[in-house]
Amino acid sequence: LSCAQGAHPLLPLFFPLTVTSEQIEHLHRRFKQLSRDQLTIRKENFDSIPDLEFNPIRGKIVHAFFDKRNLRQESDGLADEINFEDFLTIMSYFRPIEMNMDEEQLDRFRKEKLKFLFHMYDSDHDGKITLQEYRNVVEELLSGNPHLEKESARSIADGAMMEAASICVGQMGPDQVYEGITFEDFLKMWQGIDIETKMHVRFLNMETIAHCY
């Protein structure tokens, strides 16, 4: 595998320059396991990840792997399948911070991660997260808590939705209509929060556990 030997021309776009051939080989083994030794992965291949089955936003995580926006393609919509280069592109959003990154690199790195997360919330691909979309994600996340009743989860989600609106536009007037959270608004909402520790995928082990908070 040429890319596992450090010769792939696209690797600097996907990962820090310190990526090792061993890490790429590990990713390729994981890819082959998921694809069952095929050249591409389809959505149904994710059914082989037991722990992902219990993630309350499983559908959104799988959806994100095939979102053309996350694949850095110009067109909108979903891909039917992804190859190994696509897989590397998606995994790049979850790579750790490099200690030698300067402020500009860190800012770009953080925005890339948040853009990926923004796309997970923006389910209709219109470039905005409506308050209903935001509430739906919060409800889905809370649905994984067996000790929380559905009505309580909905109440918490409603509060989170209104808090998001207040952060983005401040105090709303009685007749004001909030059209939705733009990416710039989304950056405001995550200001001061360490996204690097909140968003990760433990996807490299053969006994896979996948998370995205």
N, C-alpha and C positions, 0 to 999 in steps of 0.2 A: 504494500500500500504506500504510494508515493507520499501522501500527505502525512502519514505516520512517521515518515523519515525526515520530516522538516522541509520537504521540497515543494509543498503545495503553495502556489502563488497567492492564494486568498487568505492564508492563515493570519497574516498581520491584521486583516480587517476584522477577524473574528475574535482573536485572543491577544493578550499582551505578548510582547516579544519573548518573554521568559517561558512560554509554554514549552513543555518537553515532549519528545517523541513518545515517551511512555504514557503521558496524559492523552495524547491523540489516539494512541493504540487502544487505551482503555475505553475511550469514547466509541471507537470503531467497533470494539467487541460488544459494547452495550447496544449500539445500533444494529449489529447483526443479530443479536439476541431478540431485540424487539421486532425486527423485520423478518425473523425466521430465515435468515440467510438470503433474503431477497435484496434487490437494489434500492427499493423504496419502502417507506413505512406508510401505512394507511391508518385511519382512525381506529379501526377494529383491532389493530395491533396493540393498542394501549389497554385492551381488555386483559392482557396477560400480566398487568401490574397489580398484584393483589391489594397492596396498601392504598393505591390510588382510588380503588373502588369505594373506600370509606371517606374520601375527601369530599366535603360538602360542595365544593366548587369544581368537582372533577370535570364536568362538561366544559367549563370555561378554560380550564388548564389545557385540555385536549384541543379545544377550539383554537387556543392561542398558538399551538404548534403549526397549525395549517393556515393561520391568518396571513394573507399575503403582505399586509403592512409590516408584520414582524419578520417576514422573510426578506425585507428590504426590497420588495418589488413595487413598482410604481402603481400597478393596478390594484383595485379593491377586490374584496371577495375572499374565498377560501380555496386553497389548493386541494386537489383530490388526494395527493400523495406527496411525500417529501423524500429527497435523497440525502446522502450523507452530508453534502455541503450545506443543505438546508438545515439539517440537524445541528451542524456546527454553529450556524447562524443563530438558531434559537438558544442553544446552550451558552452562547457568548453573553446573553443578557444576565446570566446568573454567575458569571465569573467573579472572583474576589478582587478587591482593590489591590493594585500594585503599590508598594511602598514608595517607589520613585516617581509616582504620578505628580505632576504639578497641578496648580489650581485649575487651570483651563481644562486639563485632561480629566480631573475629578468631576468638574461641572458637567462636561460632556458625558462622562460615564454614568453619572447620576441621572441625567436626563434620558439617556437610553433606557435605563431600567424603568423609570417612571413612565416612559412612552409605552413600553411593553405592558405595564400594569394598566395604563389608561385604556389601551385597546381591549383589555379583558373586560373592563367596565362598559365600554362603548359597544354594546352588543349589536346595534343597528348600523355601525360603521359610518355614522354621519358626522364624525368629528366633534361631537358633544356628548357628554354624559347627562341625560335627563335625570331629574331628581328621582323619577320612578326607577330608572336603571340603577342608580346608586342605591336606592332602598332595596331593590331586588337582590343585589350582591350582598349587602349587609344581612338581609334575612337568610340568604343561602348559607353564609358563613356561620350564623348563629344556629342554624338548623342542626348543626353537628353536635350541639350541646344537649345531651339527653335530659338534663335537669332544668332546662328552660322551656316553658310552655310557649306555644305558638303565638299567643296574644302578647306575651311579654317580649318575644323576639321582634314582633311587628312594632311594638311601642318603641323599643330601642332603635330599630331601623328608622322609624319616623323621626326620632330625635337626631339621629346621625344625619339624616337627609336635610333637616332644617339647619343643623350646625354647618353643614357644607355650604348651604346657600348664604348663611350669614358671613362665613369666611370670605366667600367669593364676591359678594355684592354689598355686604354690610346690612344695615337695617332696611328691610323692604317695606315699601308703602302698601296700604291695603289694596290698591288696584294694580300693583306692580306684578308683572309676570316674569318669572325667571326661566329663560329658555333652556338653560343647561350649562354644565361645567365644561369649559374649554380646557385645552391642555395647559394654558397659562394659569387658569384657575386651579387646576389640579396641582401644579407646582406650588401654589400658595398653600394648598391644603396639607402638603407633605413637607412644608418648610420646617426645619428643625428636627425632623424625624429621620432616624438612621435607616434609610431604605436598604442599605447594604446588608444589614442583619435581619431585616424584616422579610426580605424577598430572596428565597433560595430554593433550589431543587436538589434534593439528595437523590440524584438520578444515575449516579455512576456505579453504585454497587449492584451486583447481580441480584441481591435481595433488595429490590428497589422500594424506597419510600419517597414519594413526591409531595412537596409542600409549596404553597405560595400564599403568603399572608398579605 
